[in-house]
Amino acid sequence: MAQALEEANVGLNETFKDLLSGAVGGIAQVLIGQPFDIVKVRLQTTSDYKGAADCATKILKNEGPAAFYKGTLTPLIGIGACVSVQFGAYNYARRAFEARNNAAGGKPMSYAQYYCAGAFAGLANTVLSSPIEHIRIRLQTQPHGAGRLYAGPLDCIAKLSKSPSVARGLYRGTSVTLLREAQAYGCWFLAFEYLMNADAARAGVARTEIPTWKVAFYGAMAGEALWLSSYPFDVVKSKMQTDGFGEKQKYKTMRDAFAQTFRKEGLGGFWRGVGPTLLRAAPVSGGTFATVELTMKLLS
């Protein structure tokens, strides 16, 4: 009985560390990546810009520097929660795989298991990420000045929830978000674990001895893998979450959004805006993993 209670306390302690370090990493992720993200969303959802540089220049000229942080409050709170869930769910699944492997003779985790643990984290995260990203995208793409559609995040939530319902309004695009999150975070954690394990084996050291700058670098490379593996899903998600309502709705389903994008824009349409996304991915992902690792060390 005493041993069971002790194991339960250890498990709760580890979960708390995972959630807290993920939340800190999520805040760092938003602050680093928000200016890149607004450029990505604008390029994905409109053809008004020649490219990333033109988009950034016009935003700065027409809307001012503060526009690069449009809609930041929601992701600052929400993405912190999302990354907290990601790392909490990932480490929960990882420990479950490790326990299963230990029971089968102490085999190390396979990279297929790392991918599955990451995919589980992405699926668990979708319940938060789908509405949070929908709100952020609506705020990022609404007209500037007098033509604003939403007074702020709460007003946006209220209006989307009535357009015509929470499921079909606020949670629009959740089907493609599930696909994106599973693939993205499966590849994200897989790439990071592979690079970290390879470095530890090459140097003959424990993973905890790998310096922070290397953790950040491997995290940056994992960020590139995340987006290269899932970007077409993200494009379709952005199109669905900036679509109109009622008679103004262009895309009836996820499948319809894929079909229309291919028909009108070809394969290139699924990669529109990938440049600033990959540029953003390295510092954002590197900063997230480095922040999480540092926080975990401080909590140990």
Secondary structure, DSSP 8 states (H G I E B T S, - for coil): -HHHHHHHHHHHHHHHHHHHHHHHHHHHHHHHHHHHHHHHHHHHH-S--SSHHHHHHHHHHHH-GGGGGTT-HHHHHHHHHHHHHHHHHHHHHHHHHHHHHHHTT-----HHHHHHHHHHHHHHHHHHHHHHHHHHHHHHHS-SGGG-S-SSHHHHHHHHHTSS-IIIIITTTHHHHHHHHHHHHHHHHHHHHHHHHHHHHHHT--GGGS-HHHHHHHHHHHHHHHHHHHHHHHHHHHHHHT---GGG---SSHHHHHHHHHHHH-GGGGGTTHHHHHHHHHHHHHHHHHHHHHHHHHH-
